[in-house]
Amino acid sequence: MQAITVQDAETRLKALMDAAQAGEDVFISNGEAGIVQLVPCQAPTLAQTGAPRRPGRLRGRIRIGDQFDAADDAIADLFEDGA
């Protein structure tokens, strides 16, 4: 376990990130007040997110307005004129 100050963490952040990624407990304190634990991020598992994605699951529940693809001359001018 490493317990270091914010100032030390600023200068050794990469090494602390590697240590946390390797499974070591890393705690950062601000003097006597509050402690933060540095832990590695992990992609959520299927159990955490629920069922796998199903294409078409929202079919018929989302509506796109008729004017969605209509040309907008003001926007087209911005792209064509470069202004």
C-alpha positions in Angstrom: 0.0 0.0 0.0 1.2 3.5 -0.9 0.0 6.6 0.9 1.3 9.8 -0.6 0.6 13.5 -0.7 -1.0 15.3 -3.6 2.3 17.0 -4.3 4.1 13.7 -4.6 1.3 12.3 -6.7 1.7 15.2 -9.2 5.3 14.3 -9.8 4.8 10.5 -9.9 1.4 10.1 -11.5 2.5 7.7 -14.2 4.3 5.4 -11.8 1.2 5.5 -9.4 -1.1 4.7 -12.3 1.1 1.7 -13.2 1.1 0.5 -9.6 -2.7 0.8 -9.3 -3.1 -1.1 -12.6 -0.8 -3.8 -11.2 -3.2 -4.2 -8.3 -1.4 -2.2 -5.7 -3.4 0.0 -3.3 -2.6 3.7 -3.9 -4.0 6.4 -1.6 -3.5 10.1 -2.2 -4.0 12.4 0.8 -4.3 16.2 1.1 -2.5 16.6 4.4 -4.7 15.3 7.1 -8.0 15.9 5.2 -9.6 13.4 2.9 -8.0 10.4 1.1 -8.5 9.4 -2.5 -7.9 5.8 -3.7 -6.4 5.4 -7.1 -7.9 2.3 -8.8 -7.7 1.0 -12.4 -10.7 1.4 -14.7 -12.2 -1.8 -16.0 -14.7 -2.2 -18.8 -18.1 -3.1 -17.5 -18.9 -6.8 -17.8 -22.0 -8.2 -19.3 -23.4 -8.9 -15.8 -23.0 -5.2 -15.0 -24.6 -3.9 -18.1 -27.4 -6.4 -18.4 -28.4 -8.2 -21.6 -26.2 -7.9 -24.7 -27.2 -5.4 -27.3 -30.0 -6.4 -29.7 -30.1 -4.6 -33.0 -33.6 -3.2 -33.7 -34.7 -3.3 -30.1 -36.2 0.2 -30.4 -37.7 -0.3 -33.8 -41.0 1.6 -34.0 -40.3 3.6 -30.8 -38.2 6.3 -32.3 -39.6 8.8 -34.8 -37.5 11.1 -37.1 -39.3 14.2 -38.4 -40.0 14.6 -42.2 -37.6 17.6 -42.4 -34.6 15.8 -40.9 -32.8 15.4 -44.2 -34.0 18.6 -45.7 -31.3 20.9 -47.0 -30.6 24.0 -45.0 -29.1 26.7 -47.3 -27.5 28.7 -44.4 -25.6 25.6 -43.2 -24.6 24.6 -46.8 -23.3 28.1 -47.4 -21.1 27.8 -44.3 -19.5 24.7 -45.7 -19.1 25.9 -49.2 -17.9 29.4 -48.5 -15.6 28.4 -45.7 -16.8 31.3 -43.5 
